[in-house]
Amino acid sequence: MKMRFIILVNLLWTAIFPLFGKTAEKSNGDFVMQMSDSVGSFNFYYLGINNSRTDFFVPYDSFSNTFFSVKFGNTVYKLRNDTVNSVSMEETTTGIKLKYVVNDRFEAVLDCSFMDLKLQPTQSIVKVQVSVKNISDKSERCEIKGTFDTLLGESTGVHFSTARLSKANTETNFTSMRDDQWIRSSNGNESIQFLLDGADITSPRLVAVANKDVLIGNSWEPSLKVGRTFNSVFSYNNSAFCVLWDSKVLSPLQNNTITFYISLSSKSVLPSTTLVLTETPKTYYGGREIVSESGDFDNSEDYYRYAEAALKRYEELKAHPETASKEEITRLRTEIDAIIEKLRWL
């Protein structure tokens, strides 16, 4: 009888254990990236004094309310273990990848990696890429969406802010992030900021701020009521946001890839903005590439070419002010001044 019990326990454990999956972590200073292949979701947290922990996303149920979705053809798939055929995880040198497979339809990869940038110890930047590959035998339209259940701003009087808005405390739609640039959630000490414009970032077609229950439902494009509070029948003061990118028709074996950055900070230091991303391979102003293949320059000729391109764009904006934003003009002025100063030392 005892032996039969042991065998039964072993069989049950063998069957149940895979359901638990595993969680991987990758650190950059006191900032930790966390992924779970049992759910297929991800999180970031700050590890403070005496191992005190501050989560950037709601940690309930392995942070399952923060996830990406794919609309493939007319079917919506949440990239979580309950809606795809398989989820696997791979640790890289600088981050973690999650791979999702929907048999005979598509493969999706979420790749998060810490950037090697000259930042303060209280700051970190994560590069996020989501790539969807058509593994079917016909062309299909593909669209990617990210849903992020934040919580830092819920403890303050400011749920979200952007470069243009000091406060976003009710349901709001953004059809362009050109002026707003980023969206931030902060508790006053720790902050998470999503960089959604500039550099090599894939511009979203829609960013929606709303109650969490409005965004995690089955509707692909959320039904918002601008100005409505973040309360619902099920939750109070519970804010989140989602980002939708343009759709793309994929031929068999073709990919649709989106890129953006997440900036983290602690100890009341502001997160790094898009200006930091000038160290990445390309820099864009007003959607126009004005840096060639390198984000840095080897000689004065490269600096002169960059300065001339920036000056040309500045003159274009002066000639057609209706196409300009104050933020872009300010960025151009700052860049030109910095390059002139650099040229003095070449």
N, C-alpha and C positions, 0 to 999 in steps of 0.2 A: 504493500500500500504506500509506504513512504517513497519507494523508488518511482511508482507511478505518479505521485504528487510532484516529485522533483522534475520528472520528464514533462509533465503538464505545465509547470511553471516556466520551464525553459522554452517550451513551444510558444506560450503566451508572450513571454518577454521578447522572443525573436520576432513575433508578429507585430507587437506594439512598439518596440523601440524605434523603428524608422519613423514613426509618427512624430516623435519628439524632435527629430532633426538636430541641428546644432546652430550655435550662434558664434560668429567670428567678429573679432575686434581688431582695429588698427588705430594706433595712437600717433598724434602729432603734438608734442608737448603735453599739455593737460587736456587736449581735445581728443575725443575718442569717436571713431566711426564704428557703427555696430550694424551687422546684418544677420538676418535669420532666414535659413532656407526652409525651416518648418512652416513659416508663414509666407516668406518671399518678400518681406518688407525691410525697412532700414530706419536708422535713427542716428543722432549725434548727441553726445553729452559732454559736459565739462566736469572734470574731476578736480575738486577743490581741496582745501586744507582738511586733514583728517579723513580723506577719502569721501568727503561730501560730494554728492552727485546732483548735477542740474541737467535734466533732459531738455533737449530742444524740441522734440516732438512728444506727443502724448504717448506714454509707454504702455498703456493698457493693452493686454492681449498681444504682447510682442510688437507694439507700435503698428498694429494692423491697419489703422486708419490713415497711415501715410503710405502711399503706393502709386505706381504708374498704371495706366490703362492703355490698351490698344484697341482702336476700332478698325477691324480688318474686314473689308467688304461691308456688310450690313450688321455684323456681329461685334458686340463689345465684350472685351475680355479684361477683367482686372488681373494685373500681374501679381497674383497671389496663389498659394497652393490649392485653394478651393475652386479655382476656375481654369487652371491650365493642367496639362498632363504631367509635367515634371518641372521641378526647380532644383538647380544645382548651384553650388557656390565655389568660388576660387579666390584665394588670397594672392595679391600681387605685391610687388616691392613697396608700392606707395598706397595701396588701397585694397578694395574688395570688389569682386564682380558677382552678380547673380544672373544666371541664365534660365530663361523660361521657354518651354517648348509647348506648342499646341500642334499636335500631330497632323501632318499633311497640310498645315496652314502657314505657320510662321515660327521663327525663333526670335526671341528678344533678349538683349543683354543690357543690364544696368551696370555701368562701370563708374565707380566713385574713387577718386584718388586725390590725396593731399598734394598741393602744389609746392614746389621748392622755390619760394620767394623770400625776399629780404623783408621780413615782417617782424613786428614786436612779438615777444613771447606770449602776449595776451591776444594775439590774432592768428588766424589760420584761414586758408582758402582751400576749398574742395572743388575739383573739376568733376562735373557730372555729365555723362554721355549715356543716352539711351538709343540703341540701334535695333531696328526690326528688319529681319530678313525674310523675304517671301520664299517659302520652301514648297509652295503648291505648284501645280503645273499650269496655272493661268495667271494673268495679271489681276491684281486686286488693289483697290484704294486703301491706303493705310493712314491713320491719324494717331498721334500720341498725346496723352494727357497725364499730367502729374497732379496728385491731390496730397496736400500737406496739412496735417492736423497739428498746428502749432499750439503752444500754451503759455509762452513767456509773457506775452502782452496781456493775457487775461488777468494777471495780478496787478496791473497798473491801469491808469486812465487812458492809455493809448494801446489799442489792440495791434494796429499796423501803422507804418508810416512809409512814405516814398520820398524820392528826391524833391518832389513837388508838393506833397501833402504832409504836413506835420502830424496829422491824425486821420486815420480811417477806421471809424468805430461803428459803421453801419454797412449794409450790403452795398458793394460797389463793383462796377465793371470797368476794366481798362481794355480798350481795343488796340492800344499801342503803348509801349513802354519807352518810347523815344524820349519823352520829357520826364517821366517818372523814374526810369532807369532801373530801380530796384524796389523790392518790398521787404520791410524789416519787421521782425517781432522781437521785443526786448522787455526784460523785467527791470531794467535800469542797471543791472550788473552784467548779465550775460545777454548776448544778442545773436540772432541768426538773420542773415540778409541774403536774399536771392537776387543775384545780378542777372538781369534779363534784357540788357541792351548794351551794345558796344563789343569791342574785341571780336572774337570768333563766335560769339553767342548767336544761337538761332532765335531770331525774333519771334515771340509768340503772337498768335492772332487774337488771343483773348486771355485776360487774367481776371478771375472773379474772386472777390472776398465775400464770405457769407458764413452763416451758421454751419457747423460741421455736418449736421444731418441733411442739409440742402445739397451738399457737395459729394457725399459718399454714396448717394442713392444710385439707381440704375440709369438715370437720365444722363446722356452723354454731355449735353450742354446745359448747365444748371439754369433753372428758372428763378431768376432773382427779382426782388422788388427793391429797387434802389432806395436807400434810406431806411430800410427795415433793420431792426436791431439783431443781434446775434443770439436771440433767445428762440427756443422752440418748445413744443409740447414736452419733449424728452430731456432737454438740457437748457441750462441757463448760462448766458455769457460765454458760449462755447464757439469760438471763432476758428476758422480755417480758410484756406484759399486753394484754388486750383489754377493750372496753367494749361492752355490748349495751344498746340502748334498746328501749322498748316498741314493739310492732307497731301498725300503724294501717291500717284499711281505707280505701283511696283510691278515690274516684270518678274518672272520667275528668277530667283536667286539675287534679285536686286535689294538694296538696303535703303531704309529711311532712318537717318541719324539726326538727333537733336543734341545741342550742347549748351550748357549754362554753368554758372558758378555759384557756390554757396560760401559766403563769408561768415566766419564765426569769431566772436570776441568775448572777453571776460573783463572783470574788474573795472567796469564802467568805461572801458575804452570802446570807441566807435569801431564798427567793422570796416575793413578795407573796402574801398569803392572800386568802380571800374577803372579809375586811374592806375591802380595797381596792375591791371591787366595789360598795360602797355608793354610788360615784360613777356607776354605771350607772343606766339609767332606773328600775329597780324593785328593791326589796329585800324579801326574804321571810324570815320567821322561822317555823319549823315548818310550812312550806308555806302560810302565810297572808300575803297581801300587806298591808303596813301603811304603805306609802308610795304616794301616788297617782301622778300622771303624771310627776313630776319627781324626780330623785335629789338635787336641791338645793332650797333653799327661798328664796323672795323676801322673806318677812316673818315676824314672830314668830308669827302665827296658824298658819302652816304648821308651824312647829316645835312649837307647843303640841299640834296635832292628832297629829303624829307621836309626841310623847312620851306622849300619852294612849293611843294605840294600843299602843305598846310596853309601857306600864305594865299595860294590860289583859291583854296576852298574858302578861306576867310573873305576874300574879295567877292566870291560868288554869293556868299551870304549877305554881304553888305549891299550888293546890287539887287538881290531879291530877298528882302527881309521877311516877306511873308512865308518863306520856306525855312526860316531860321528859328532856333530857340535860344534863349539867353544862356542855357546850360552849355550848348554846343559852342557858342561864341566864347564863353568863359574858358572852356576846355582848350580851344584852339589858342587863345591868348597865352594860357599857362604853358602849353606845350612849346609854342614858339619862343617864349621867354627862356624856358629851360634849355632849349636847343642852342639859342644864341649864347647863353652862358657856357654851355658845354663846348661850343666851337672856340671859345677863347682859350681853352686848355688843350686843344688839338694841335 
